[in-house]
């Protein structure tokens, strides 16, 4: 970030800055207003009051504490050394430092500050790779919780082979000043770092102090100028607080690789003019779902580097999903809910998020013909069913299994979610999760998600598996009637222990969506009547957020407009989609970064990357309805933001672009915490800027952030940097559209 940019962005301070390993030995001395929390961190003649795991006693050698770590343990926390009764104060800044080594070198120590008693919350963690000599590590963070039962610990289990861990000069100093966090935004010329389409619009954004037009040049891979022009000043962009100009080089219409733009003394990151990256991305974005599968081994031959045993299949230490009970007092039966997709970075499975994700994949299949032949290299590949439908069915089967069986209270309704009884830490592979699993109460929203997606599935799977299509339609009808009989059973906001709440107290949109899908599949008048009677049918459903798991009316409207049917007033339905798209195009035209998204008061939503992609789905649908190029061009301009034409100059899609998100919040794509684990697969969409910065990492680093700057590529930032199945559904849909249009 330049000095000028820094002056425009106010309040980007933080206290979670990794500055180690450092070359010196010994903890930094405490200042006068700083307070040491660790007792005897230098191990002066004794290890007290440090503890260690049974079977690994602490030995002192020249004032250094060591433990022998046995081989063959499963989890990091199976072996450790630490100190309890640490005082922590919420909002206080702390410096956590220590010297550590491993013999042999190359082992990982998970250094944490957390809660010493159940539920053993982790407040801060790092996992350095240890050398054979003592090396100093030092980090600062802000405590999120006040407690007198804190803990500093080093978790060193999980190795198949025995080794020796040593540590000295353990220190946790409170009252330290916060460190200033400065994102590296690279060159001030911001481009789509992946590719522009040959005959499509090509735009870039320049961050500059200048207010008058500036000369720009387009260079080929050898540095030769192949086009030039002058920028268009746009003033201060509200979403970033930056003064920006735009660059339009749409007139260049040749395939090329390694192009760069230069303006105001800055040269952009390289990019291509090609459709091939989007053809690859269409597949990669869908391949995430296989590695998110629960209940099946992930094979290395199908996904090299991502192999793992099946998760939650009743094999210890899992308590399994084969016979999951309800939370106490909710029901007196168990359900086999093995399978489905893990929703995000945790081990939970949620019907409402699964529902909108399935809709996204099935919508892509139904409306974008190129995706019907995509090869996902999954276990089912080669059967007579398209891979995209095979992958979506893995989740559909789970959704159907969440339905309450006949003969029980609320029969036909659907349980809202199933997940661990308590939150687990990171990293934790699915098959190693020891927590008990629980079914949560039924909800009207979950029931209508199953009604909608099962009805959608019934029409799409019929040519390939008539029996499954028949079963899905029967489940959809049953769910719809059950929801009508129980129209106001809402998931509570407070139900967020061990998994997300996904609470939603407005379900007129889900009723509209379910009725629409049932009508499109059956053509029956009773469903058409419900569609026409819904308050959503004539409402403007295309707000700043077109659709997501809690707002599904736009999904219904899009399918009503695109799937052939005889609904009365169909012309008005189609016109409403085009009108919604026009609204997004108007926002995009005024935006300094060409983004079809302008949240109220510049408060960016959780999952803003997906919001932007979903808004572009509406624009693409308008092109499908009208055939007008302005909608196609709006989509092609809109994707630039996701791939680097943004304030942070980062691609929010792993593996796409010169600089891309790599550390999305996940318990098993966790290379940032454990180098033996992978980064998220290529084609994984990060959540993106979130003005509310709910997690401690974001709060420590991003307090006071402006719009687009409310993002950090850190595995601990679940509010700005998680991955989810519904976000990747949006990415898959829009990349498939771009691949076809290109």
N, C-alpha and C positions, 0 to 999 in steps of 0.2 A: 504494500500500500504506500502510495506516495505521501510526502509531507502535506501536500494540498488535500488529498483525499482524507487524510487523518484529521485535518482540521474541520472537515465537513461532518464527520461521524462522531457524535458526542456520546460519551458514556460507555464505550466498548472496553470496559475494564474487567479484570478477572482475577481469580485466585486459585486456579488449577493449572499451573504452568509447570510442565516437566522440564527440568534443566539438567538432569543427570543422565547417564553417569558422568561424574566429574573426575578430574585427574588427581585431586588432592584427597588426603585421608583426614578424617576427623570432622565431627559435626560443626556447623557454623555456630559461633558463640551467640548466646542470647543477648539481646539488647536490654536496656534498663526497663522498658515497658513490656518485655516479653516474659512469658512464664513457661518453664519446662514442666511437662505433664508426666514424663516417664521417670520412674525411680531407678537409679542404678543402671542407666543405659550403657555405661562403660564397663560393667561387670567387674567391679573393683573387689576382687577377692571372693566374691560369691555371685551366684546367679539369682538370688532372691531379689525381688518377688516375681521373677519370670517363671513360667510354667512350661512344660513340654508334654507331648503326647506319651501316654504309657508305652513303655517299650523302647522309647528313644530319649533316655535321660540326657540332661545338659552336662557337658564336660567343659571345663575352662582350660584353655591353653594359651599362656602368655596374655591373659586378660581378654581373650576372645572366646565367646560361647559357641559351642558346636554340638550338633546332634547327628547321629547316624540314622539315615532315612532308609527304612526297609524297602525292598522292591516288592512289586506285586499288589500295591494298593490301588484303589480305583479313583478316588477323588483327591483334589488338592488338599481339602481340609481333613483328610484321614491322618495326616502327620503334620505337626506344627509346633511352634514355639511362640510364646507371647506374654503379654502382661495385661491384667484386668484392672478394674477400678480406676479407669482413666476418666477424668472430667472433660466433657465437651460442652460448648456453649453455642447454640444456634446462631449463625451469622458471624461467628468469630473466624478469623483467618489463622490457619495453622501451617507450620513447616514440618513436614515429616521427612526425617533423614536417617540414614543408617549406612554402615559398611557391610558388605556381604560377599561371600565366595561360595563356589561349589566344587567338589572333587568327586568325579571328573567334571571339567568345565562343560557348559552347554545346558545345564539344567535350569529350570525356571522356578523362581520363588514368587508366590503371590503375596505381596505386602499389602496389608489392609489396615484401615482404621474402621472400627465398626462397633456393634453392640455385643457385649459379652454374654448376654442371656437370650433366651428364646424371644423373638424369632431370628436372632443373630443377623440383624440388618447390616449391610456393608455401606459405609458412608463414603469411603474412598479406597481405591485399589490401583495398584500397578503391578506388572509382572515382568521384571527385568530378567534377561538371560544372563546367568552368572558365569564369570570367568574363574580361573583357578586362584587368582590373587584377589585380596580384598579390594573392592572398588566402592567408591562413595556414590550414593544415590540420594537425590534430594528433590522433594516435590512440595508444592503448596496447594492448599485447598481451603474451601469454606465449609464449616460444619453446617449440616442441614437440620440437626436435632440437638437439643440439650439433654444431657444424661450424665449421671455419676457412675454409670455402669458401662463405660466405654472400654475399648480394647485396642491395643496394637498387636498385630500377629503376623507371622510368616507361615503361610500354608505351603507345604513342600511335598505332599503326597502325589500319587498318580503316576509314578514312574515304574516301569516293569523291572528295573534294575536298582540295586541299592546304591546310595551315594552319601556324601557327607556335606552337610550345610553348616556354614559358620557365619556369625553375625557379631557386630560390635558397634559401639557408639550409636545406639538406638535413641532417637530423640523425637519428641513431638512438642514443638514450641508454639504456644498460643500468643495472640496479640501481634503477629507479624503483619507488615503492610501488604495489601493485595498487590499482585503482580499485574502489570498492564498486558492485556491480550491484544495483539495486533494481527488480524488475518492477513495472510500473504495473498494479495489479490492479483499479483503479476502485472503484465502490461495493461495500460489504460485503454487499449483498443480491445473491446469484448466481442467475440464472434461465436458462432456455432462451431465448436471445435471438432465436431464429427463430420458433417457434410451438408452442403446445400444441394438442392435439386437443380438439374441443368436448366430447365425452362421455368423455374419458379422464382419467387422473390428472394433477394439476397440482401440482408441488412446486417449492420453492425452498430455498436454503440461506443462512442468515445467519451471518456471522462476527462474533463479539461476545465481550466479556469477561463479559457477564452470564451468570448460571447459572439464574436464574428465568425463567419465560415472559415474553415481551415482546409488546406489542400490535403488530399489523401491519395495513396497509390496502392494498387493491387499488384503483388509480385508473384511470379511463378516460383517453382521450387528451386530455381537457380538464381533467384534474386532479380530477374529481369522484370521491368515494369510492363504490365500487359493491359492496364486500365488505370485511369486517374480521374479525379473529380474534386468537388468541394463538399464539405460536410454541411448538414442542416442543423443549426443551433436549436435546442429544444428547451433550454432553461433548466431549472432545478427539478429533478425527478423526485416526486414525493416518496416513492417506494424505497428510495435509497438515500435521499438527502444530497445527491450529487448533481452538479451541473453537467449536463450531457449534450452531445451532438449525435446525430444519426448519420450513417453512411449507407448509401444505396448503390450497390454494384450489380443490380439485377441484369444489366445489359450484357454482362459477360456470361455466355452460354456455351461453354465448352467443358467437357469432362477433364478434370485435372486433380492432381494430388499435391500436397505440400504447399498450398498457397498461403500467403500472409498478406495482411493489410497494415499499412504504415500511415500514421497521422500524428501530428503534434510531437514528433520525435519518439514515438512509441511504435513498436511492431507487435502485432497480435500473435497469439499462438497459432500454429498451423491448422489447416482444415482442407477438406476435399470438396470437389463438386462431383457427386456420385449418388446413385440410389443403393448401391450394394450394402453400405453399413446398415441401412434400415431393413433390408431383407434379412441380414444376420441378426439384427436386434429383435425383429419380430419373433424369431426362434428363441433367442437367448432369454427374452423377457418371459416367455412361456416355460422355459426349462427350469426357472426358479421353483415352479410348483412341485416338480419331482423331488427336489432336495428339501422341500417343506413337508413332504408326506410323513404322516404318522402311521405306525402299524405295519411298516414294510422295510426290509433292508434296502439301503441305498447302495447300489453297486458301483464299484470303481470303474468297471468297464463301460458303464453307461454315463457316469459323471466323474471322470478322473479327478482325484483330489478331494472329493466330497463323500467318500464311502463312510458308512457308519452302520452299526446294527439297527435293527428295527426298534423303534421307540414305543413304549407303553403297550407292550403285548404280553403283560403278566409274567415277565421274566425279571427276577430280582436284579438290582434293587428297585426297579419299577413296581408299583402296586397295580399298574395296568389299567386298561380301558375295557377289558373283556366283561366285567360285571361291576359297573360303577354305581354306587349308591347315591341317593340324593343327599343333600345337606340335611342335618337333623330336623325332623318334623315336616319335611317337604313331601316325601312319598315313602311307600313301603315296598318298593321294588328296585331292582337293578336293571341297567340296560347295557348291552354290548355296543359300545360306541367306538370300537377299534377302527382305525383308519382316519380319513379326512386329512386336511392340511393343518399344520401348526399355523396359527393366525399371523404371527409376527415374530418378534425376537424371543418370545416365551414359549411355554409348552401348552398353552391354552388353545381351545377350539371353540369358536363363537359363531352361532348360527347367523346372526344378522350381518356380520362381516363376511362370513362364508357365502351368504346369499347374494350380496351385491357383487362379490368376486365371481361366483358362478355365472351370474347374469352377464358380467363383462366378457367372460370367455365365450359363452354361448352366443352373445350378441356379435362378437367378432366373427365367430363361425357363420352365423346366419347372414350377416350383412357384408362381409369381406371375403369374397370367394377364394382369394389366394391363400387364406389361412386354412382352408379345408384340406390342403395337401401338404402342410408343413410337417416335417419329420422331426419329432422331439426326442428320438432315441430313448424311449421309455420301455419298461418291461412288456407293455402291450403292443408295441410297434410291430407291424406286420400282420395284425389281424385285419378283418374287413372293416373295422370301424376307424374313422380318422383319428389321428393321435390327439388332436385338440379335444375331441369328445371323450376319448379315453381318459385324459387327464382330468377334465371337469367331472367325470363320473366318480373319480376317487373321492371328491368332496360331496357329490350328490348322494352317494350311498350313506355317507356319514349323516348328512342332513336328514335323510329319511329315517335313519336309526334313532334320531333324537325325538321322534314323535312318540307321544304317550300311547301305549297299547290299549286296545279295546278292553273294557271291563274295569278300568281304573278311573279315578277322578280325573277330570279334564282330558278324557280320551280324545285323541285327535289333535290336541294342542301340542306344542313343541317346546322342549326345554331350551332356555335361552343360551346356555353355555355349559361347558365342562372344562374344569382346569384344576390345578393343584389347590390344596387347602390353604397353603401359605406361599408367599413369594420365595423363589429360589434365587441364588446369586448367579453371577456370570464368572467364568464360562461354565456351562453344564450341558453336556450332550444329552439328547432326549432319552437314550436308553439308560442313563445314569441317574435320572431324576427319581429320588426316593420318596417324594411327597405322596400322601393319599390323594386320590382324585374324587371329585364331587360333581354330581349333577346339580345345577341351579334351577330355581323354579321356572315353570313355563311362562311365556309372555305372548301377548298378542302380536307384537312385532315379529318375534321369531317364527310364530306359526304362519304368518302371512308371507314371510320370506320363503318358507318351504312351499306354500301354496303357489307363489309366483314362479319360483325356479323349477319346481317339479312340473308345473304346467308347460313352461317353456321347453323343458327337456322332453316332454311327451311328444311334441311335434318334431323335434330334431333327431331323436334317437329311433323313431319308428322305422325308418328304412334299414336300420342296422340291428336293432334288437326290439322287436315288437312287444315281447313280454315285459322288458324293462319299461318301455314307454307306457304300456298299460298300467303297470304298477305305479309309475310316477304320477300318471293322471289320477288314479284312484286316491293316492296320498294327497294330491293337490286339492281335490274336491273335498276330502275329509277335513283337511286343515282349514280350508276356507270356511266351511260350515261351522267348525269349532271356534274359529276366530269371531264369526258373527254372533255366536252364542256367548262369547266372552270378550267383548270388544274393548275392555279397559284394564287388562292385566299388564301392568308396566314393570319393566325391570327397574329396580331402585338404584339411584345414584350411589348409595352407600355400599353396594355389593361389589367392592373393588379390592378385596383381599385375595391375593394369589392369582389374580387375573383382572383384566379391565372390566369396568361395569357395563359399558355399551348401553347405557340407559337412554330411553326415548319415550317421551310421554305424548307424542303426537303420531298417531298411526293412520290418519286419513289417507296419507300418501301410500302407505303399505296396502291398505284396502284397495285403493285405486290401481296400484301395480298388480296385485294378485288378480283382481277382476279383469284387467286388461289382458294378462297372459292367458287366463282361462278362456276368455272370449276368443283370442287369436288362435288358440289351439282347437277349441270346440265349435266356435261359431254360434253358440247357444245364446238365445235372446236374454235369458236371465242375467248372464254376465254382462251383456251389452247394456242392459238397463242399469246395472250397478255402475258401470263406467260412466254412463251419461248422467247419472244422478249424483256422482261424486263431486264435492266442492272443488276438488283438484282439477277436474276436467276443463273448467273454464278459467282457472286461476293462472296467473303468471308464475310458472314453476321454475323459471330460469333466472335465479338470483345470482349473487356473487359466487355462490357455490352451486353449480348446476345439479349435482347429485353426489351422494355418498351413502354410507350405511344407514344414516339417520334421515336421509332425504331421498326418497326413491320415486317420486312422482315423475321426474324427468325421464327415468328409465322407461316407465309406462308410456309416456308421450312419444318417445323416440321409436319404440317398437310399434305403437299404433300407427305412426306415420310411415314406417318402412316395411312392415310386414303386410302383404296384400290382405285386405279384409273389406267388409261391407258395413262398417260402422256408420250410422247416420252422421252427417256433418264432418266427414273425413277431410274435406278440403280445409276446414278451419283448423283441424288438428295439425295438418302439414304446415299451414301458414304460421301457426304458433311456434313451431320449431325454427322456421326461418327467421321469425321475429326475434326469438331468443338469441339466435346466432348473430343477427344484426347488432344486438346490444353488445355482445362480446367483441365484435369487430370494431364497434365505435370506441370501446374502452382501449382496445389494442392500438388503434390509430393515434390516440392521444398519449400513449405510454412511451417513455423514453427508451425502454427496453423491448417494446413490441409485445407486451404481455396482456393477454385477454383476461385480466383479473385485477380488480380494484376493490379490496375489502373496505368496509366502512371504517373511517378514521385511521386507515392504513394499518389496521390490526390484522396481521397475517395469520391464517388459520393453521391449526395442526394438520400436517400433511398437505401443505400448500402446493407441493410439486404435483400431487395427484389431483388437487382441485384444478390446477391449470390444465392438466391433461384431460380431465373430465369435461371442462368447458370446451376444449377443442373437439371432443367427441360430438358435442352438440353442433359445432360449426361444420364438422365433417358430415354429420347427418343432414344438415341443410343443403350441402352440396349434393348428396345422394338424392335428395328430394327435388331440387331445382336444376341441378346441372350447371349452376353458375360458378364461374372461375373465382369470383371474389372470396367465396367460402374456402375453396381449395387453397388459395393463396394465404388466407388467414390462418389455416392450419399450418402451412409450411413456415410462415413467419412465427407462429406461436411456439413451435417446438424449439426454436433457437434458444429460448430461455433455459430450457431443461439441459441443454448441452453446452452451456458456457457463456451465452450472451446474457450475463446477469452481473449484479454488483460485485459478487465474490469471484467471478471469473472461473467458476468450477462447473464441471458437468455433474449433475446429480444422479447420473447413471453409471454404476461401477463398470470400469473397463471401456468406457466410451468417452473419447476426448483426451487431450494431452494431460489434463489434471481432472480427476474424477473422485467422487466419494468412495471411500474404501473401508470405512469403519462403522457401518451401520450397526445399531443396537441389536445384538443377537447373542444367544447363549451358545451357539455352535459355529457360527461364522465369526470367530472371535480372535483373529490373529493379533489384534492389538493387545490382548491380555495374555494370550498363550500362542507363541509363534508356531507351535505344532498344529494349530488349527488354521483353517483357511479364512481368507477374506470372503465377503459375500460373492456369489457367482457373478460373472459378467452379465450385464443386463438387469441389475437390481436397482430399483428406484429408491433413493433416499427421501425421507419425509419432506425435508426442505425447511425454509424459514418459518418460524412459529413465534409470533410476538409475545406469547404468554410464557415462554421459556420455563415450563413447569419443573424440569429436573434440576438437581443440584449442580451438575456440570455446566449447563446453560446459564443458570442463575449466577454462578461464580464468574463466568467469562463474558456473558452477553448482557448483563444488566444495563438498561438504558439504550439497547440496540434499536436501530431504525429499520423497520420493514425487512428488506432483503438481507440485512446483516444479522438477523436473528437465527443464525445457523452455525453449527460447528460440527466438523467431521470427527466425532469422538464417540466411541462405543457406549460411553456412559450417558450420552445425551439422548435419552429415549423420546424426549419431546420434540427434538428437531431432526433426529437422525435415525429413527427406527425404519425398518422395512416391514411391509405388510402385504398380504395377498391381494387386498383390494387396490392398493396403489400400483402394484405390478400389472393388474388387469387393465388399468387405464393406460399404462405404458405400452402393453402388448397391443391393445386396440389401436392406439394412435400410430404406433410404428408400423403396424400392418397396413393402415390406410396410406401412410406416406410411401411405403414400399410399392403399393399398387398404383398410386397416382404418379410416382416417379417413372 
